[in-house]
Amino acid sequence: MAPRRTTTKPPAPAPVPVEPAPCQPCGGSGNVPVTVRVGRKRRPVGQQDGLCLNCLGSGTDPDA
């Protein structure tokens, strides 16, 4: 019979949390500027905030 092992293994180190990368189109804010167009000729009059379709407003890069 083999002798019993009396030493224990050291505990595994805790994994370091990785911060997700910010989304490129919105810069991590979750909002992108959308041009507002009015009139029959659809002339641009300004911009408003719109939801980023790449990250769906979360601000983190979905491909990372």
HTML snippet that shows the backbone in 3Dmol.js (N, CA, C, O; Angstrom):
<script src="https://3Dmol.org/build/3Dmol-min.js"></script>
<div id="view" style="width:600px;height:400px;position:relative"></div>
<script>
const pdb = `
ATOM      1  N   MET A   1       0.813  -1.154   0.000  1.00  0.00           N
ATOM      2  CA  MET A   1       0.000   0.000   0.000  1.00  0.00           C
ATOM      3  C   MET A   1       0.876   1.243   0.000  1.00  0.00           C
ATOM      4  O   MET A   1       1.920   1.279   0.652  1.00  0.00           O
ATOM      5  N   ALA A   2       0.448   2.255  -0.731  1.00  0.00           N
ATOM      6  CA  ALA A   2       1.233   3.485  -0.851  1.00  0.00           C
ATOM      7  C   ALA A   2       1.026   4.353   0.389  1.00  0.00           C
ATOM      8  O   ALA A   2      -0.052   4.346   0.982  1.00  0.00           O
ATOM      9  N   PRO A   3       2.056   5.096   0.778  1.00  0.00           N
ATOM     10  CA  PRO A   3       1.896   5.972   1.943  1.00  0.00           C
ATOM     11  C   PRO A   3       0.920   7.110   1.627  1.00  0.00           C
ATOM     12  O   PRO A   3       0.808   7.560   0.486  1.00  0.00           O
ATOM     13  N   ARG A   4       0.231   7.551   2.653  1.00  0.00           N
ATOM     14  CA  ARG A   4      -0.735   8.625   2.479  1.00  0.00           C
ATOM     15  C   ARG A   4      -0.030   9.968   2.321  1.00  0.00           C
ATOM     16  O   ARG A   4       1.020  10.225   2.909  1.00  0.00           O
ATOM     17  N   ARG A   5      -0.640  10.792   1.522  1.00  0.00           N
ATOM     18  CA  ARG A   5      -0.085  12.124   1.284  1.00  0.00           C
ATOM     19  C   ARG A   5      -0.563  13.047   2.405  1.00  0.00           C
ATOM     20  O   ARG A   5      -1.763  13.149   2.659  1.00  0.00           O
ATOM     21  N   THR A   6       0.362  13.709   3.065  1.00  0.00           N
ATOM     22  CA  THR A   6      -0.002  14.538   4.206  1.00  0.00           C
ATOM     23  C   THR A   6       0.022  16.031   3.877  1.00  0.00           C
ATOM     24  O   THR A   6      -0.488  16.826   4.667  1.00  0.00           O
ATOM     25  N   THR A   7       0.593  16.440   2.747  1.00  0.00           N
ATOM     26  CA  THR A   7       0.629  17.862   2.407  1.00  0.00           C
ATOM     27  C   THR A   7      -0.590  18.200   1.548  1.00  0.00           C
ATOM     28  O   THR A   7      -1.137  17.339   0.858  1.00  0.00           O
ATOM     29  N   THR A   8      -0.998  19.445   1.601  1.00  0.00           N
ATOM     30  CA  THR A   8      -2.139  19.891   0.799  1.00  0.00           C
ATOM     31  C   THR A   8      -1.651  20.831  -0.295  1.00  0.00           C
ATOM     32  O   THR A   8      -0.591  21.447  -0.185  1.00  0.00           O
ATOM     33  N   LYS A   9      -2.437  20.923  -1.335  1.00  0.00           N
ATOM     34  CA  LYS A   9      -2.098  21.826  -2.429  1.00  0.00           C
ATOM     35  C   LYS A   9      -2.405  23.260  -2.002  1.00  0.00           C
ATOM     36  O   LYS A   9      -3.367  23.494  -1.271  1.00  0.00           O
ATOM     37  N   PRO A  10      -1.596  24.223  -2.452  1.00  0.00           N
ATOM     38  CA  PRO A  10      -1.916  25.627  -2.133  1.00  0.00           C
ATOM     39  C   PRO A  10      -3.179  26.045  -2.906  1.00  0.00           C
ATOM     40  O   PRO A  10      -3.429  25.547  -4.004  1.00  0.00           O
ATOM     41  N   PRO A  11      -3.964  26.953  -2.334  1.00  0.00           N
ATOM     42  CA  PRO A  11      -5.195  27.372  -3.027  1.00  0.00           C
ATOM     43  C   PRO A  11      -4.862  28.092  -4.335  1.00  0.00           C
ATOM     44  O   PRO A  11      -3.853  28.790  -4.437  1.00  0.00           O
ATOM     45  N   ALA A  12      -5.729  27.909  -5.327  1.00  0.00           N
ATOM     46  CA  ALA A  12      -5.527  28.559  -6.621  1.00  0.00           C
ATOM     47  C   ALA A  12      -5.766  30.060  -6.474  1.00  0.00           C
ATOM     48  O   ALA A  12      -6.673  30.471  -5.751  1.00  0.00           O
ATOM     49  N   PRO A  13      -4.961  30.884  -7.152  1.00  0.00           N
ATOM     50  CA  PRO A  13      -5.174  32.333  -7.046  1.00  0.00           C
ATOM     51  C   PRO A  13      -6.505  32.733  -7.682  1.00  0.00           C
ATOM     52  O   PRO A  13      -6.947  32.128  -8.659  1.00  0.00           O
ATOM     53  N   ALA A  14      -7.125  33.744  -7.121  1.00  0.00           N
ATOM     54  CA  ALA A  14      -8.413  34.216  -7.631  1.00  0.00           C
ATOM     55  C   ALA A  14      -8.201  34.874  -8.994  1.00  0.00           C
ATOM     56  O   ALA A  14      -7.220  35.594  -9.180  1.00  0.00           O
ATOM     57  N   PRO A  15      -9.101  34.640  -9.948  1.00  0.00           N
ATOM     58  CA  PRO A  15      -8.940  35.263 -11.265  1.00  0.00           C
ATOM     59  C   PRO A  15      -9.132  36.771 -11.179  1.00  0.00           C
ATOM     60  O   PRO A  15      -9.975  37.262 -10.429  1.00  0.00           O
ATOM     61  N   VAL A  16      -8.352  37.484 -11.944  1.00  0.00           N
ATOM     62  CA  VAL A  16      -8.423  38.944 -11.968  1.00  0.00           C
ATOM     63  C   VAL A  16      -9.570  39.341 -12.881  1.00  0.00           C
ATOM     64  O   VAL A  16      -9.605  38.905 -14.032  1.00  0.00           O
ATOM     65  N   PRO A  17     -10.521  40.163 -12.406  1.00  0.00           N
ATOM     66  CA  PRO A  17     -11.629  40.567 -13.276  1.00  0.00           C
ATOM     67  C   PRO A  17     -11.123  41.450 -14.422  1.00  0.00           C
ATOM     68  O   PRO A  17     -10.321  42.360 -14.215  1.00  0.00           O
ATOM     69  N   VAL A  18     -11.599  41.167 -15.605  1.00  0.00           N
ATOM     70  CA  VAL A  18     -11.193  41.913 -16.791  1.00  0.00           C
ATOM     71  C   VAL A  18     -12.277  42.932 -17.124  1.00  0.00           C
ATOM     72  O   VAL A  18     -13.453  42.585 -17.240  1.00  0.00           O
ATOM     73  N   GLU A  19     -11.873  44.189 -17.277  1.00  0.00           N
ATOM     74  CA  GLU A  19     -12.831  45.228 -17.608  1.00  0.00           C
ATOM     75  C   GLU A  19     -13.154  45.159 -19.097  1.00  0.00           C
ATOM     76  O   GLU A  19     -12.238  45.114 -19.918  1.00  0.00           O
ATOM     77  N   PRO A  20     -14.440  45.150 -19.463  1.00  0.00           N
ATOM     78  CA  PRO A  20     -14.795  45.055 -20.884  1.00  0.00           C
ATOM     79  C   PRO A  20     -14.376  46.311 -21.645  1.00  0.00           C
ATOM     80  O   PRO A  20     -14.354  47.411 -21.092  1.00  0.00           O
ATOM     81  N   ALA A  21     -14.049  46.127 -22.910  1.00  0.00           N
ATOM     82  CA  ALA A  21     -13.614  47.237 -23.753  1.00  0.00           C
ATOM     83  C   ALA A  21     -14.818  48.097 -24.135  1.00  0.00           C
ATOM     84  O   ALA A  21     -15.919  47.576 -24.311  1.00  0.00           O
ATOM     85  N   PRO A  22     -14.616  49.420 -24.265  1.00  0.00           N
ATOM     86  CA  PRO A  22     -15.736  50.266 -24.673  1.00  0.00           C
ATOM     87  C   PRO A  22     -16.080  50.061 -26.140  1.00  0.00           C
ATOM     88  O   PRO A  22     -15.222  49.700 -26.947  1.00  0.00           O
ATOM     89  N   CYS A  23     -17.324  50.291 -26.471  1.00  0.00           N
ATOM     90  CA  CYS A  23     -17.828  50.162 -27.845  1.00  0.00           C
ATOM     91  C   CYS A  23     -17.196  51.253 -28.710  1.00  0.00           C
ATOM     92  O   CYS A  23     -17.081  52.395 -28.263  1.00  0.00           O
ATOM     93  N   GLN A  24     -16.787  50.927 -29.932  1.00  0.00           N
ATOM     94  CA  GLN A  24     -16.124  51.895 -30.803  1.00  0.00           C
ATOM     95  C   GLN A  24     -17.072  52.965 -31.360  1.00  0.00           C
ATOM     96  O   GLN A  24     -16.728  54.144 -31.280  1.00  0.00           O
ATOM     97  N   PRO A  25     -18.237  52.630 -31.917  1.00  0.00           N
ATOM     98  CA  PRO A  25     -19.083  53.683 -32.506  1.00  0.00           C
ATOM     99  C   PRO A  25     -19.583  54.718 -31.504  1.00  0.00           C
ATOM    100  O   PRO A  25     -19.668  55.901 -31.836  1.00  0.00           O
ATOM    101  N   CYS A  26     -19.912  54.299 -30.293  1.00  0.00           N
ATOM    102  CA  CYS A  26     -20.470  55.253 -29.328  1.00  0.00           C
ATOM    103  C   CYS A  26     -19.450  55.704 -28.292  1.00  0.00           C
ATOM    104  O   CYS A  26     -19.735  56.620 -27.520  1.00  0.00           O
ATOM    105  N   GLY A  27     -18.286  55.101 -28.251  1.00  0.00           N
ATOM    106  CA  GLY A  27     -17.267  55.501 -27.290  1.00  0.00           C
ATOM    107  C   GLY A  27     -17.583  55.091 -25.864  1.00  0.00           C
ATOM    108  O   GLY A  27     -17.011  55.644 -24.924  1.00  0.00           O
ATOM    109  N   GLY A  28     -18.485  54.127 -25.682  1.00  0.00           N
ATOM    110  CA  GLY A  28     -18.824  53.644 -24.360  1.00  0.00           C
ATOM    111  C   GLY A  28     -20.006  54.342 -23.716  1.00  0.00           C
ATOM    112  O   GLY A  28     -20.382  53.998 -22.595  1.00  0.00           O
ATOM    113  N   SER A  29     -20.605  55.315 -24.395  1.00  0.00           N
ATOM    114  CA  SER A  29     -21.731  56.033 -23.802  1.00  0.00           C
ATOM    115  C   SER A  29     -23.069  55.344 -24.058  1.00  0.00           C
ATOM    116  O   SER A  29     -24.013  55.528 -23.290  1.00  0.00           O
ATOM    117  N   GLY A  30     -23.163  54.552 -25.128  1.00  0.00           N
ATOM    118  CA  GLY A  30     -24.417  53.889 -25.472  1.00  0.00           C
ATOM    119  C   GLY A  30     -25.307  54.726 -26.372  1.00  0.00           C
ATOM    120  O   GLY A  30     -26.334  54.241 -26.846  1.00  0.00           O
ATOM    121  N   ASN A  31     -24.928  55.983 -26.618  1.00  0.00           N
ATOM    122  CA  ASN A  31     -25.710  56.879 -27.481  1.00  0.00           C
ATOM    123  C   ASN A  31     -24.856  57.323 -28.665  1.00  0.00           C
ATOM    124  O   ASN A  31     -23.649  57.524 -28.534  1.00  0.00           O
ATOM    125  N   VAL A  32     -25.496  57.473 -29.813  1.00  0.00           N
ATOM    126  CA  VAL A  32     -24.826  57.988 -31.006  1.00  0.00           C
ATOM    127  C   VAL A  32     -25.661  59.145 -31.551  1.00  0.00           C
ATOM    128  O   VAL A  32     -26.882  59.146 -31.397  1.00  0.00           O
ATOM    129  N   PRO A  33     -25.015  60.137 -32.190  1.00  0.00           N
ATOM    130  CA  PRO A  33     -25.791  61.239 -32.763  1.00  0.00           C
ATOM    131  C   PRO A  33     -26.512  60.783 -34.028  1.00  0.00           C
ATOM    132  O   PRO A  33     -25.933  60.095 -34.869  1.00  0.00           O
ATOM    133  N   VAL A  34     -27.780  61.171 -34.155  1.00  0.00           N
ATOM    134  CA  VAL A  34     -28.591  60.845 -35.326  1.00  0.00           C
ATOM    135  C   VAL A  34     -29.052  62.159 -35.934  1.00  0.00           C
ATOM    136  O   VAL A  34     -29.595  63.009 -35.228  1.00  0.00           O
ATOM    137  N   THR A  35     -28.844  62.337 -37.233  1.00  0.00           N
ATOM    138  CA  THR A  35     -29.252  63.563 -37.915  1.00  0.00           C
ATOM    139  C   THR A  35     -30.765  63.595 -38.077  1.00  0.00           C
ATOM    140  O   THR A  35     -31.378  62.619 -38.509  1.00  0.00           O
ATOM    141  N   VAL A  36     -31.357  64.730 -37.724  1.00  0.00           N
ATOM    142  CA  VAL A  36     -32.798  64.920 -37.868  1.00  0.00           C
ATOM    143  C   VAL A  36     -33.043  65.635 -39.188  1.00  0.00           C
ATOM    144  O   VAL A  36     -32.453  66.684 -39.450  1.00  0.00           O
ATOM    145  N   ARG A  37     -33.919  65.066 -40.025  1.00  0.00           N
ATOM    146  CA  ARG A  37     -34.220  65.649 -41.333  1.00  0.00           C
ATOM    147  C   ARG A  37     -35.695  66.035 -41.382  1.00  0.00           C
ATOM    148  O   ARG A  37     -36.558  65.301 -40.900  1.00  0.00           O
ATOM    149  N   VAL A  38     -35.970  67.198 -41.972  1.00  0.00           N
ATOM    150  CA  VAL A  38     -37.356  67.668 -42.073  1.00  0.00           C
ATOM    151  C   VAL A  38     -37.615  68.174 -43.484  1.00  0.00           C
ATOM    152  O   VAL A  38     -36.686  68.436 -44.248  1.00  0.00           O
ATOM    153  N   GLY A  39     -38.883  68.304 -43.810  1.00  0.00           N
ATOM    154  CA  GLY A  39     -39.281  68.897 -45.077  1.00  0.00           C
ATOM    155  C   GLY A  39     -39.359  67.901 -46.212  1.00  0.00           C
ATOM    156  O   GLY A  39     -38.957  66.744 -46.091  1.00  0.00           O
ATOM    157  N   ARG A  40     -39.893  68.393 -47.329  1.00  0.00           N
ATOM    158  CA  ARG A  40     -40.067  67.551 -48.501  1.00  0.00           C
ATOM    159  C   ARG A  40     -38.732  67.142 -49.100  1.00  0.00           C
ATOM    160  O   ARG A  40     -38.598  66.031 -49.614  1.00  0.00           O
ATOM    161  N   LYS A  41     -37.740  68.030 -49.038  1.00  0.00           N
ATOM    162  CA  LYS A  41     -36.420  67.720 -49.591  1.00  0.00           C
ATOM    163  C   LYS A  41     -35.506  67.051 -48.565  1.00  0.00           C
ATOM    164  O   LYS A  41     -34.346  66.756 -48.852  1.00  0.00           O
ATOM    165  N   ARG A  42     -36.044  66.815 -47.365  1.00  0.00           N
ATOM    166  CA  ARG A  42     -35.329  66.109 -46.295  1.00  0.00           C
ATOM    167  C   ARG A  42     -34.015  66.799 -45.939  1.00  0.00           C
ATOM    168  O   ARG A  42     -32.956  66.171 -45.935  1.00  0.00           O
ATOM    169  N   ARG A  43     -34.092  68.081 -45.645  1.00  0.00           N
ATOM    170  CA  ARG A  43     -32.880  68.820 -45.286  1.00  0.00           C
ATOM    171  C   ARG A  43     -32.551  68.581 -43.812  1.00  0.00           C
ATOM    172  O   ARG A  43     -33.462  68.511 -42.986  1.00  0.00           O
ATOM    173  N   PRO A  44     -31.273  68.456 -43.468  1.00  0.00           N
ATOM    174  CA  PRO A  44     -30.887  68.236 -42.064  1.00  0.00           C
ATOM    175  C   PRO A  44     -31.027  69.526 -41.260  1.00  0.00           C
ATOM    176  O   PRO A  44     -30.610  70.591 -41.715  1.00  0.00           O
ATOM    177  N   VAL A  45     -31.615  69.433 -40.060  1.00  0.00           N
ATOM    178  CA  VAL A  45     -31.789  70.608 -39.208  1.00  0.00           C
ATOM    179  C   VAL A  45     -31.057  70.477 -37.878  1.00  0.00           C
ATOM    180  O   VAL A  45     -30.901  71.477 -37.177  1.00  0.00           O
ATOM    181  N   GLY A  46     -30.609  69.299 -37.511  1.00  0.00           N
ATOM    182  CA  GLY A  46     -29.921  69.137 -36.235  1.00  0.00           C
ATOM    183  C   GLY A  46     -29.636  67.678 -35.950  1.00  0.00           C
ATOM    184  O   GLY A  46     -29.734  66.821 -36.828  1.00  0.00           O
ATOM    185  N   GLN A  47     -29.283  67.418 -34.713  1.00  0.00           N
ATOM    186  CA  GLN A  47     -28.984  66.046 -34.300  1.00  0.00           C
ATOM    187  C   GLN A  47     -29.664  65.755 -32.973  1.00  0.00           C
ATOM    188  O   GLN A  47     -29.917  66.656 -32.174  1.00  0.00           O
ATOM    189  N   GLN A  48     -29.952  64.493 -32.758  1.00  0.00           N
ATOM    190  CA  GLN A  48     -30.473  64.048 -31.474  1.00  0.00           C
ATOM    191  C   GLN A  48     -29.782  62.746 -31.104  1.00  0.00           C
ATOM    192  O   GLN A  48     -29.178  62.095 -31.958  1.00  0.00           O
ATOM    193  N   ASP A  49     -29.868  62.363 -29.837  1.00  0.00           N
ATOM    194  CA  ASP A  49     -29.245  61.126 -29.387  1.00  0.00           C
ATOM    195  C   ASP A  49     -30.086  59.936 -29.804  1.00  0.00           C
ATOM    196  O   ASP A  49     -31.314  59.954 -29.716  1.00  0.00           O
ATOM    197  N   GLY A  50     -29.393  58.898 -30.262  1.00  0.00           N
ATOM    198  CA  GLY A  50     -30.061  57.658 -30.615  1.00  0.00           C
ATOM    199  C   GLY A  50     -29.339  56.493 -29.966  1.00  0.00           C
ATOM    200  O   GLY A  50     -28.180  56.621 -29.570  1.00  0.00           O
ATOM    201  N   LEU A  51     -30.002  55.375 -29.855  1.00  0.00           N
ATOM    202  CA  LEU A  51     -29.440  54.175 -29.246  1.00  0.00           C
ATOM    203  C   LEU A  51     -28.381  53.568 -30.169  1.00  0.00           C
ATOM    204  O   LEU A  51     -28.611  53.426 -31.370  1.00  0.00           O
ATOM    205  N   CYS A  52     -27.240  53.217 -29.619  1.00  0.00           N
ATOM    206  CA  CYS A  52     -26.182  52.580 -30.398  1.00  0.00           C
ATOM    207  C   CYS A  52     -26.622  51.166 -30.766  1.00  0.00           C
ATOM    208  O   CYS A  52     -26.913  50.359 -29.883  1.00  0.00           O
ATOM    209  N   LEU A  53     -26.672  50.861 -32.064  1.00  0.00           N
ATOM    210  CA  LEU A  53     -27.124  49.553 -32.515  1.00  0.00           C
ATOM    211  C   LEU A  53     -26.030  48.493 -32.443  1.00  0.00           C
ATOM    212  O   LEU A  53     -26.312  47.304 -32.588  1.00  0.00           O
ATOM    213  N   ASN A  54     -24.794  48.910 -32.222  1.00  0.00           N
ATOM    214  CA  ASN A  54     -23.703  47.946 -32.102  1.00  0.00           C
ATOM    215  C   ASN A  54     -23.728  47.268 -30.737  1.00  0.00           C
ATOM    216  O   ASN A  54     -23.613  46.046 -30.643  1.00  0.00           O
ATOM    217  N   CYS A  55     -23.878  48.062 -29.685  1.00  0.00           N
ATOM    218  CA  CYS A  55     -23.848  47.507 -28.325  1.00  0.00           C
ATOM    219  C   CYS A  55     -25.225  47.527 -27.660  1.00  0.00           C
ATOM    220  O   CYS A  55     -25.365  47.052 -26.533  1.00  0.00           O
ATOM    221  N   LEU A  56     -26.229  48.058 -28.324  1.00  0.00           N
ATOM    222  CA  LEU A  56     -27.607  48.159 -27.812  1.00  0.00           C
ATOM    223  C   LEU A  56     -27.681  48.956 -26.510  1.00  0.00           C
ATOM    224  O   LEU A  56     -28.473  48.634 -25.623  1.00  0.00           O
ATOM    225  N   GLY A  57     -26.859  49.989 -26.400  1.00  0.00           N
ATOM    226  CA  GLY A  57     -26.925  50.893 -25.269  1.00  0.00           C
ATOM    227  C   GLY A  57     -26.127  50.490 -24.047  1.00  0.00           C
ATOM    228  O   GLY A  57     -26.113  51.222 -23.058  1.00  0.00           O
ATOM    229  N   SER A  58     -25.456  49.335 -24.087  1.00  0.00           N
ATOM    230  CA  SER A  58     -24.705  48.906 -22.902  1.00  0.00           C
ATOM    231  C   SER A  58     -23.355  49.629 -22.785  1.00  0.00           C
ATOM    232  O   SER A  58     -22.841  49.794 -21.678  1.00  0.00           O
ATOM    233  N   GLY A  59     -22.780  50.057 -23.911  1.00  0.00           N
ATOM    234  CA  GLY A  59     -21.501  50.761 -23.898  1.00  0.00           C
ATOM    235  C   GLY A  59     -20.297  49.860 -23.937  1.00  0.00           C
ATOM    236  O   GLY A  59     -19.171  50.356 -23.981  1.00  0.00           O
ATOM    237  N   THR A  60     -20.486  48.547 -23.922  1.00  0.00           N
ATOM    238  CA  THR A  60     -19.360  47.610 -23.983  1.00  0.00           C
ATOM    239  C   THR A  60     -19.296  46.961 -25.353  1.00  0.00           C
ATOM    240  O   THR A  60     -20.317  46.778 -26.016  1.00  0.00           O
ATOM    241  N   ASP A  61     -18.097  46.618 -25.768  1.00  0.00           N
ATOM    242  CA  ASP A  61     -17.877  46.027 -27.080  1.00  0.00           C
ATOM    243  C   ASP A  61     -18.402  44.595 -27.098  1.00  0.00           C
ATOM    244  O   ASP A  61     -17.928  43.777 -26.310  1.00  0.00           O
ATOM    245  N   PRO A  62     -19.362  44.255 -27.963  1.00  0.00           N
ATOM    246  CA  PRO A  62     -19.920  42.904 -27.975  1.00  0.00           C
ATOM    247  C   PRO A  62     -18.971  41.862 -28.547  1.00  0.00           C
ATOM    248  O   PRO A  62     -19.171  40.667 -28.327  1.00  0.00           O
ATOM    249  N   ASP A  63     -17.945  42.283 -29.273  1.00  0.00           N
ATOM    250  CA  ASP A  63     -17.012  41.339 -29.892  1.00  0.00           C
ATOM    251  C   ASP A  63     -15.820  41.025 -29.001  1.00  0.00           C
ATOM    252  O   ASP A  63     -15.010  40.161 -29.337  1.00  0.00           O
ATOM    253  N   ALA A  64     -15.699  41.713 -27.865  1.00  0.00           N
ATOM    254  CA  ALA A  64     -14.552  41.477 -26.984  1.00  0.00           C
ATOM    255  C   ALA A  64     -14.813  40.354 -26.002  1.00  0.00           C
ATOM    256  O   ALA A  64     -13.947  40.030 -25.190  1.00  0.00           O
TER     257      ALA A  64
END
`;
const viewer = $3Dmol.createViewer("view");
viewer.addModel(pdb, "pdb");
viewer.setStyle({}, {cartoon: {color: "spectrum"}});
viewer.zoomTo();
viewer.render();
</script>
